[in-house]
Amino acid sequence: MELVPPWYGPTLEDIFNLRLNDEISVNLDTRFHRADKFSQMKILGPNGLISLSIPVKKHISNSPIGEIKIDYIQKWQNQHWRSIQSGYGRSPFFEYYEKELKELFYQSPQFLTDFTVPIFRWVCKQYFPIKYFSVILAENMVNFQPKGQLHMSDNKDKQLKNGLENYSQVFGQEFVSGLSVWDALFCKGPNF
């Protein structure tokens, strides 16, 4: 089992490492930090790198991510979706995912994790079969013991290097790394 935070914009490397597990548990006791991928993603647009961030309501510092509420005063969903469409509307695979992702994207839950967990699960399912996907609440953490660290054999290391090679992106001459996995999904499809 791999224990992960509820990412909004995990990278392709994050997803690639998770695919070796048939069980993923999302930890809602993870402490929220604005600089983490919990509420942010980076995509590539016509004018370069775009950082998208879900606005959150004022909260106590170092709160568990499961307690963070989304701030809907700003029309951030429209801005994020327009940026995604602008960046990936002409990519080879965007049309295959657009309808389903847009439905997930325009839900308006109160809590950040009620928005990010379904999107994170959807992204994971595009890349690999998940037998078990669970959410671990703070009260469950006392008894939870991970089964160990993720370990790749030499063969898996070679697959990682081969699978994460540069691919053709919609914009720019040079490859931009560190983007949300959505970039790879829309440009390359679910293949590593």
GIDAHU-V6264 format. One record per residue. N is the residue number from 1. PHI is phi in degrees with one decimal (* if undefined). PSI is psi in radians with two decimals (999 if undefined). OMEGA is omega as a letter, one per 40 degrees, with the letter a starting at -180 (999 if undefined). Layout:
# GIDAHU-V6264
n: <N & N>
phi: <PHI & PHI>
psi: <PSI & PSI>
omega: <OMEGA & OMEGA>
This chain:
# GIDAHU-V6264
n: <1 & 2 & 3 & 4 & 5 & 6 & 7 & 8 & 9 & 10 & 11 & 12 & 13 & 14 & 15 & 16 & 17 & 18 & 19 & 20 & 21 & 22 & 23 & 24 & 25 & 26 & 27 & 28 & 29 & 30 & 31 & 32 & 33 & 34 & 35 & 36 & 37 & 38 & 39 & 40 & 41 & 42 & 43 & 44 & 45 & 46 & 47 & 48 & 49 & 50 & 51 & 52 & 53 & 54 & 55 & 56 & 57 & 58 & 59 & 60 & 61 & 62 & 63 & 64 & 65 & 66 & 67 & 68 & 69 & 70 & 71 & 72 & 73 & 74 & 75 & 76 & 77 & 78 & 79 & 80 & 81 & 82 & 83 & 84 & 85 & 86 & 87 & 88 & 89 & 90 & 91 & 92 & 93 & 94 & 95 & 96 & 97 & 98 & 99 & 100 & 101 & 102 & 103 & 104 & 105 & 106 & 107 & 108 & 109 & 110 & 111 & 112 & 113 & 114 & 115 & 116 & 117 & 118 & 119 & 120 & 121 & 122 & 123 & 124 & 125 & 126 & 127 & 128 & 129 & 130 & 131 & 132 & 133 & 134 & 135 & 136 & 137 & 138 & 139 & 140 & 141 & 142 & 143 & 144 & 145 & 146 & 147 & 148 & 149 & 150 & 151 & 152 & 153 & 154 & 155 & 156 & 157 & 158 & 159 & 160 & 161 & 162 & 163 & 164 & 165 & 166 & 167 & 168 & 169 & 170 & 171 & 172 & 173 & 174 & 175 & 176 & 177 & 178 & 179 & 180 & 181 & 182 & 183 & 184 & 185 & 186 & 187 & 188 & 189 & 190 & 191 & 192>
phi: <* & -106.9 & -97.4 & -131.2 & -78.3 & -82.0 & -71.5 & -90.7 & -128.1 & -63.5 & -83.9 & -61.4 & -62.6 & -58.8 & -67.4 & -59.5 & -65.7 & -73.1 & -65.8 & -80.4 & -109.0 & -96.9 & -137.5 & -125.4 & -120.0 & -91.9 & -95.6 & -84.8 & -90.0 & -57.2 & -79.4 & -79.2 & -134.8 & -57.9 & -79.1 & -83.5 & -80.2 & -64.7 & -127.2 & -131.1 & -149.5 & -117.2 & -129.3 & -108.9 & -117.5 & -61.3 & -106.3 & 113.6 & -66.8 & -122.6 & -101.5 & -107.8 & -134.2 & -79.0 & -70.9 & -121.7 & -74.1 & -56.5 & -147.5 & -72.1 & -55.2 & 66.2 & -70.3 & -62.0 & -60.4 & -66.0 & -102.0 & -81.6 & -104.1 & -80.2 & -100.3 & -98.2 & -60.5 & -82.3 & -89.4 & -66.1 & -62.5 & -62.3 & -62.8 & -62.8 & -65.4 & -63.0 & -64.8 & -64.4 & -62.9 & -64.5 & -77.1 & -126.6 & -56.2 & -100.6 & -74.0 & -60.6 & -113.8 & -57.3 & -61.4 & -73.2 & -107.2 & -55.1 & -62.5 & -64.5 & -68.1 & -63.4 & -61.5 & -65.0 & -68.4 & -95.2 & -74.9 & -128.3 & -72.8 & -74.7 & -98.7 & -56.2 & -67.6 & -70.5 & -94.0 & -76.3 & -63.3 & -61.9 & -68.8 & -61.2 & -63.2 & -59.5 & -61.5 & -58.4 & -66.5 & -71.8 & -102.5 & -161.0 & -73.7 & -112.8 & -74.1 & -133.6 & -128.3 & -130.4 & -117.4 & -103.7 & -86.7 & -54.9 & -67.3 & -83.8 & -67.3 & -58.2 & -95.9 & -82.0 & -127.2 & -60.3 & -81.2 & 130.5 & -79.5 & -66.9 & -130.9 & -110.7 & -72.8 & -58.2 & -63.1 & -66.6 & -61.8 & -64.1 & -62.5 & -60.9 & -63.1 & -70.3 & -72.5 & -106.1 & -66.0 & -59.0 & -132.9 & -75.2 & -100.2 & -65.6 & -121.2 & 90.1 & -88.9 & -102.9 & -67.8 & -107.9 & -96.3 & 80.2 & -81.5 & -58.7 & -58.9 & -59.7 & -59.1 & -65.5 & -62.5 & -74.6 & -89.1 & -118.4 & 81.5 & -80.9 & -88.7 & -85.6>
psi: <2.38 & 2.22 & 2.08 & 2.75 & 2.86 & 1.44 & 2.51 & -0.77 & 1.09 & 2.70 & 2.96 & -0.64 & -0.71 & -0.84 & -0.71 & -0.76 & -0.57 & -0.43 & -0.23 & -0.07 & 2.45 & 0.02 & 2.20 & 2.29 & 2.24 & 2.22 & 1.89 & -0.03 & -0.07 & 2.42 & 2.37 & 2.29 & 2.27 & -0.51 & -0.17 & 3.01 & 0.19 & -0.67 & 0.22 & 2.71 & 2.71 & 2.27 & 2.98 & 2.21 & -3.13 & -0.45 & 0.28 & -2.71 & 2.35 & 2.19 & 2.11 & 2.31 & 2.27 & 2.12 & 2.44 & 2.71 & 2.78 & 2.41 & 2.92 & 2.37 & 2.44 & 0.49 & 2.64 & 2.49 & -0.49 & -0.22 & -0.05 & 2.27 & 2.54 & 2.48 & 1.98 & 0.17 & -0.74 & 2.64 & 1.00 & -0.58 & -0.74 & -0.77 & -0.81 & -0.81 & -0.71 & -0.68 & -0.73 & -0.79 & -0.74 & -0.70 & -0.56 & 0.03 & -0.51 & 0.10 & 2.73 & -0.53 & -0.04 & -0.77 & -0.46 & -0.48 & -0.26 & -0.90 & -0.87 & -0.75 & -0.66 & -0.68 & -0.77 & -0.69 & -0.59 & 0.29 & 2.71 & 1.15 & 2.83 & -0.72 & 2.52 & -0.78 & -0.45 & -0.30 & -0.83 & -0.62 & -0.83 & -0.64 & -0.75 & -0.76 & -0.74 & -0.80 & -0.80 & -0.74 & -0.38 & -0.45 & -0.49 & 2.70 & 2.35 & 2.07 & -0.74 & 2.21 & 2.01 & 2.84 & 2.21 & 2.11 & 2.88 & -0.74 & -0.36 & -0.26 & -0.47 & -0.74 & -0.07 & 2.24 & 2.05 & 2.67 & 0.03 & 3.04 & 2.67 & 2.24 & 2.29 & 2.42 & 2.99 & -0.64 & -0.73 & -0.62 & -0.72 & -0.72 & -0.69 & -0.84 & -0.73 & -0.68 & -0.44 & 0.43 & 2.80 & 2.59 & 2.96 & 2.14 & 2.81 & -0.69 & 2.61 & 2.73 & -0.60 & 2.54 & 2.35 & 2.06 & 2.97 & 0.20 & 2.91 & 2.64 & -0.35 & -0.59 & -0.88 & -0.70 & -0.78 & -0.55 & -0.56 & -0.27 & -2.95 & 0.13 & 2.38 & 999>
omega: <i & i & a & i & i & a & i & a & i & i & i & i & i & a & i & i & i & a & i & a & i & i & i & i & i & a & i & i & i & a & a & i & a & a & a & a & a & a & a & i & i & i & i & i & a & a & i & a & i & i & i & a & i & i & i & i & i & a & i & i & i & i & i & a & i & i & a & a & i & i & a & i & i & i & a & a & i & i & a & a & i & i & i & i & i & a & a & a & a & i & a & a & a & a & a & a & a & a & a & a & i & i & i & a & a & i & a & i & a & a & a & a & i & i & a & a & i & i & i & i & i & i & i & a & i & a & a & i & i & i & a & i & a & i & a & i & a & a & i & a & a & a & a & i & i & a & i & a & i & a & i & i & i & i & i & i & i & i & i & a & i & a & a & i & i & i & i & i & a & a & i & i & a & a & i & a & i & i & i & i & i & i & a & a & a & a & a & a & a & a & i & 999>
